[in-house]
Each structure stands twice: as structure tokens, then as C-alpha cells.
Amino acid sequence: MDVKPLATRAGRREKAAQTRRRILEKAYRLFGTGGYEATTMQMVAETAGVAVQTVYLVFGTKARLLAEVESRMILGDASLALSGQRP
């Protein structure tokens, strides 16, 4: 079994966290300017510079993405740490 060095795994986790933050920031702006109905997952992906599949992989649904954006508005970056603990 090939085990990745700890530094490589930590780097990947940090990159994933940065991507998640970027998606949330762009979604926040799009939801704020265009509204929930007009904002598509494709728009969020394009604005964040990721594939739409990435947005779906990270958040699952548009409703969940909105919920994460709302949590971030209320809790700040603490919501990102807590998101792994939510059901």
C-alpha cells in the first residue's frame, strides 16, 4: 500500500479548504446580486474557477450550498470548521 507523506496530505487538505472558501465566496456574491433562483451551480463554478462537478462534489445541492453560505455569514470561517461535524 502506497502511503502519501503527511506534508502532501496536509497540502491537499489546505488546497481543498481554499477551493471550498472560494466557492462559498463566489456563491455568496452571486446569491446576493442575482438571487437564489437566478444563480445556477454552473455560474458558481465558472465564477470560482472550478468545474461544476467540483461544486456538486463539495456541496451536493444548490440548497446545501445556500445553507453553507448562510452559515458562513452568521458564523464566519468557524462554519467551515464545523461543516464536517454537521449531519
C-alpha positions in Angstrom: 0.0 0.0 0.0 1.3 3.4 -1.0 1.0 5.9 1.9 1.4 9.6 1.0 3.7 11.7 3.1 2.0 13.8 5.8 3.0 17.0 4.1 1.4 16.0 0.8 -1.9 15.1 2.5 -1.9 18.4 4.5 -1.2 20.3 1.4 -4.1 18.7 -0.4 -6.4 19.4 2.6 -5.4 23.0 2.6 -6.0 23.3 -1.2 -9.4 21.7 -0.8 -10.2 24.2 2.0 -9.1 27.1 -0.2 -11.3 25.8 -3.0 -14.3 25.5 -0.7 -13.8 29.0 0.6 -13.5 30.4 -2.9 -16.8 28.6 -4.0 -18.6 29.9 -0.9 -17.4 33.5 -1.5 -18.4 33.4 -5.1 -21.8 31.8 -4.3 -22.4 34.5 -1.6 -21.8 37.3 -4.2 -24.0 35.6 -6.9 -26.8 34.8 -4.5 -26.6 38.4 -3.2 -26.7 40.1 -6.6 -28.9 37.7 -8.6 -30.9 35.8 -6.0 -31.2 32.1 -5.4 -33.4 31.2 -8.4 -31.3 33.0 -10.9 -28.0 31.7 -9.7 -27.0 28.3 -11.1 -24.4 25.9 -9.9 -22.7 26.3 -13.3 -22.5 30.1 -12.7 -20.9 29.5 -9.2 -18.4 27.0 -10.7 -17.4 29.4 -13.5 -17.0 32.3 -11.2 -15.0 30.2 -8.7 -12.8 28.8 -11.5 -13.7 25.2 -10.9 -15.6 22.5 -12.7 -19.3 22.3 -11.9 -18.7 18.7 -10.8 -16.5 20.1 -8.1 -19.3 22.3 -6.7 -21.6 19.3 -6.7 -19.0 17.1 -5.1 -18.3 19.6 -2.3 -21.8 20.7 -1.6 -24.2 18.2 -3.2 -27.1 20.5 -4.0 -27.8 24.2 -4.5 -29.9 24.2 -1.4 -27.0 22.9 0.7 -24.6 25.4 -0.9 -27.0 28.2 0.1 -27.2 26.7 3.7 -23.4 26.8 3.9 -23.3 30.4 2.6 -25.9 31.4 5.3 -23.9 29.6 8.0 -20.7 31.3 6.9 -22.5 34.7 7.0 -23.5 34.0 10.6 -20.5 32.1 11.9 -17.7 33.4 9.7 -14.9 31.0 9.0 -15.8 29.0 12.0 -18.6 27.5 9.9 -16.0 25.9 7.6 -14.5 24.0 10.6 -18.0 23.0 11.8 -19.3 21.8 8.5 -17.6 18.5 8.8 -19.4 17.9 12.1 -22.9 18.5 10.7 -25.2 15.6 9.8 
